[in-house]
Amino acid sequence: MKVRVSAPPVDGSANSALIELIASTFHIRKSAIMIVSGEHSRDKIVEIECFTMDELHQLLTKYSAE
């Protein structure tokens, strides 16, 4: 999934904006989202602990169709 945020990559504000975007889009708490790789790079791997892979796939399919 590609996501673009407008926050600058300074002092973690881009990471915070990414977490906020994911939390608000999927209606989950921010503490359920963790950047597991790429915290200081453009490419990141994010872990969301509230969903199984199947549930996440269904959500992504739903939001990509909108």
Long-range contacts (C-beta under 8 A, 24 or more apart in sequence): 1-60, 12-39, 15-39, 15-44, 18-44, 18-46, 22-46, 22-48, 25-63, 26-50, 26-51, 26-59
